[in-house]
Amino acid sequence: MLLLAASALLGSPNVSAATPQENIAASAAPAPDYADPASWAAGPGGAGAASALPEGASPAARDPGVDVFYVHPTTFRSETQWSQDPRDVKANAWVDESVMARQASVFGACCRIWAPRYRAASYKALRDPAYRDAAYAFAYADVERAFDWFLANVSKGRPFIIAGHSQGAKHIADLLEQRIDGTPLQKRMVAAYIVGINLSEGEFGLRYKHVPICDKPAQTGCALQWNAIEAGADLAPVVAAFEKGFVEKYGDVPGRQPLCINPVTFDRSRPASLSSEAKGTVPGDPGAGALRPLRAGAVAVSCERGLAVSYLAPGLDLKPLPGGSLHYHDIGLFYADIRANAALRAAAWLKAHR
């Protein structure tokens, strides 16, 4: 100890600061035990908050033949900790109120819902470029362990959907690449809903060698994504940031445009939809309390430059982020449409395979 202190005082080159990975690991909570029901927001103990059902939604499936593995987005707003403690009661309550009820529940019409608690990267980590990637990697390790437990103890050969939003979508995108694409698991995957990240069209063929983009509403074994933004917003800075990330990773090659599958039509040949086609939006910002009744016909959508440009009906009480981003509403805005589409894909997979 004295030698280390003296070396520090002398400015010894042999003493180096801990890496972000080491700092995150040293300060993190213990890894979740996925054999413990408490390590799941939805799973062994039932759907929990994901059993929420807004008035006007289709009923939950009674005996679904498909499972969904859902990963929640960044909800841990700490400015002092790098990652979320899955045992933190207050933090878990916010996960359940803000996203399990409003996002994971969308899959209740098709699937048994499984959603792990994990050591998600915090606001603090995501605002620090030196720590962001390390915090994501640390979180992903939990997600992958949860998926392995899910496969071994729950799925056991059953078909499944993988889904996530924002940070959760990043982890699902990585899971698709590292554990599913081109493996036997791909045959069991109904679809991958990767919502609210900068996934580009060209990554299919470059990153994903075998999993295609979902071109049609009932297609299975494919992946889809969208990013909602309010009509009238300036698309240029958002698209430029997304395309920059693609070019930095893959070079100046075709395919840099963000992937946008219209979350009302779910048909690449129909990138625009009228408000009359929208099946139902959850009004209001994410938060505590019961979901408000669905409003049908409340949003028209057009995929433009890779973004889901959304024309909102008055009275939805949705607060866009700066720049017009509807990131917090990527799922709630199209709640009934996603619910119906997931059920359609699940039924198509079961019909084709059984």
N, C-alpha and C positions, 0 to 999 in steps of 0.2 A: 504493500500500500504506500509506504514512504517513497519507494523507488518510483512508483507511478506518479506520485505527486511531484517529486523532484523533476521527473522528465517533463511533466506538463509545464512547470515553471521555466524550464530551460528551453522550452519550445522544441522538444525532441521530435524528429521526423518519424520516429517509430510509433508514436501515439496518434491514431487517427480517430476522427469522430465516427460514431455509429452510422450505418447506412439507414435510409428510410425504412427498408425492410426490417432491419434489426430493431429500430425504434418502435415500429408498429407492432411487431411480435412481442416486444418486451412489455408494452403497455396494454396489450389486448386482454380481453376476458378469455377464460378457457374455451377451447373448441367445443361446440355443441355435440352432444351425444344423440345421434338421430334415432337410437333405439328408445329414447326417452320421449314420450308424447309432448312434454313441455318444450321440446326443440322444434315443434311444428306449429305454425299459426293455423294451419288446416291440415288434418291428417288422421293420426291414430285416434284422437279424441273427437273426431267429427270435423265438419266444415267450419265451425266457430263463426267468426264474423263474416266469413265468405258465404254463409247461408242467407245473408240479407237479400231481400227481394223487393225492388220498388214496385209500387202499384202499377199494374199494366204490363208487367213482365210475364213471359211464358213460365209455366211451372217448372220446378226442379225435377230432374229425372229421378225416378224411383229406384231403378236398378240399372244404372248406366254400364255399358260394356267398355267404356273408354275412361282413362284417367287423364288428368291434367297436372303437369308439374309446373307450378307458377312461381316466379321469383319477383319479389316486390322491389320497387324503386328506392331511391335514396329518401329516407324519411327521418334520419337521425341528424338533427340540426345543431349538434354540438359544435362549439368553436374551440373546445379544449381537448377533445379526444379524436383520435384518428379513425376509430371504428366503433360500431355499435356493439353493446353488450347484449347478447340474446336473452340474458336473464333479467334485463332492466324492465321492470313492470310498467313504468310510465312510457318508456320508448315503445314497448310492445303494444300498449294500448293505442298509441298514435298510429302504428302500422295497421292495426286492426280497423280503426275508425276511418282512416284516410284512404287506405288502398285495398285492404282485404274486402271490405264491404262494397267498395265502389269499382274495383277492378277484378279481383279474383272471382267474385260472385257471378261475373258475366258467363263463366263456364259451367254454371250449375245445371243448365238445361241439357248438357251433353255428357257430363263427366263427374267422376269423383274427384274432388279438389284436394291436392297436396301442395302445401306451400311451406318451405322450411324457414325457420328463423336463422339468421346468419350474421356474421360479423361484417355487416355492410360498411362501406366507406362512408364517412361522415361529411357534412358540409365543409368542415375544416380541411379534411384531406382533399376534397375535390377542388378547393380554391387554392391549393398549393401545388404548382406544377411538379415540384420535386417529390411530392408524396402521392400524387393522384394515381399513377400507374401501380405503385407498390401497394396502395390500399385496395385498388381493384383486384390485383392478383391475390392478395390475402383473402379478400371476400370470396373470390371465385373458388378457392380451395375448399371452402365450406360448402358452396353450392354443388361442387362436383362430388364431395363426400355424401351429401344429402341425396343426390341423384343416384349414386351407387347403392345406397341403402334402399331407396325407392325401388330400384330395379330388382334387387335381391329379395325384398321382403313384401313388396306391394304389387308391383306390376306383373312380375312372373309370367311374362309372355303376352300380357294384355297390350292392346294398342294404347298409345298415349299421345297427348298434345303437350308441347313445351311452349311456355308463354312467359313474357316478362315485359316490363315497361321501364324506360330510362336506364338507370344502373342495372336493374333486373334484366332488361333487354340485352344489355351488353354481355351479361353473364350467360344468358340463353344463347346469344350469337356465338360466344366462345364454346359453349357446350355443344352446339350443333357442329361446329368445326372440329373440335377435338375428340368428341365421343360418339358422334352419330353419322356424320357425312361419310358415305362409302363403307359403312359397317353393317352387320346384320340388323342392328337397331333401326336403321333407316326404314326397313320394311315395316316396322311396327309404328313408325311415327305418322300420325294422322296429318299434322301440320305444325309449323313453328310460327307463332305470332310474336314477332320481334318488333316492338312498338316504341317509337320515340327516341331513336338513336340515328347516327349518320351512317346507315348501311346503304352502300351504293349498288347500282345495277351491275357494275362490272365485277363485283365480288363473287358473283355467281359465274363460275368458270375459273376465276383466279383463286379465291379463298375456298369456295365450296365447289368441289370438283364433280359432285354427284347430285346434290340436292338442288332442284330447280326453283325458280320463282313460281309462286302460285298465279297462274294465268286465269283460271276459272273458279267460280264460287264453290264447286263441289270437288275440286282437285285435291288429291291427298299426296302425302310424302313430299310436300313443298314448303316454302317459307314466304312470308309476307311481312310488310311493314308500311307505316305511314307516319308522318309528322304533321299535325294540324296547326294551321296558322290562320289568323283572322283575315278575311277579305279586306283588301285595301292596304295591308302591310307591305313594306318594302321587302321583297323576296331576295334581292341581290346579296345582302350581307350574309344571310343564312346559307344560301346556296354556295356562296364563295367559300365560307368556312368549311362546309361539308366537303366540297370538291377539293379543297386544299389538303384535307386529311387523306383523301383517296390518293392524290398525286404523290404525297410524301411517302406513302406506303408502297404504291404499285408503279409509280412513274406516270409520265404523261401519255397514258394509253386510253382507249375508249372505255366508257362505262363509268365515268366519274359522277354522273348525275345521281342524286339520292333516289332510292327506290320508293315509289308511291303506288300502293294499291288502294284504290278508292274504298274506304271502309263502309260504304253503303252498297255499292254494286259488287265489290270483290271480283271485278272482271277487268282485266287489263285492256280489253277492247272497248270498255265503257269508262273512261277516266273521269267523266262528269256525271253528276246525278242531281235531280231536282229535289227540292225540299219535300215534295209530296211522296217521294220514295223512302224517306228516312223513317225507320220503324219506331225509334224512340230514344230520346236524350234524357239523361239524369240532370235536372237543373241544379244550380248552386255549386259553390266551391267545395272541394274536399274538406271534411271535418267531422266532428262528432255529431251524433244524432241520426235519426232514421233517414233513409233515402227519400227524397221527394218523388212524387209520382212521375212516371215517364211522360214526356211530351213528344208525340209523334209529329212528323212533318216540320221539325224545327231547325233543320240545317240542310243547306245545299252544299255540295262539295265538287271541287274540280282539281284534279292533279295537274299542277302547273310547275314546271321546272323541278319536279321531284318533290313538291310539297303539297299537302292536302289543304288547299285554300278553301276556307269554310265560311259560308254566308249564314249568319246566325239570326234566328227569329228574335224579336224583342222579348224581354222578360225572362230570359234564361238565367240571368244573374251569374254569368261566368266572367271572371276577371282575367283577361289576358296578361301575360308577362310582358315586360318591355319588348318593343318590337313587334307586338301582336301575336307572339307565340301562345298557342293554346295547349302547351305541353301538359299542364296538369289535367287537361280534359281530353287527352288523346283517346281514352277508352270510354269515359262517361258520356262524351258527346255522341258516341255511336253505340251506346250500350245494347239496345235491343237488336241492332243490326249485327253486331259481333256475336251476340248470344245465338241468333238464328243461324249465322254462318258456321259457327263452331258445331252446332247440332247437325247441320247439313253435311259437313265434312265427316263428322263421326259416323253418321248413318251411311254415307257413301263408302267409307272404309269397311265398316262391318258387312255391308251388302257384298262388296267385292271379295272379301276374304272368308266369308262364312256362308 
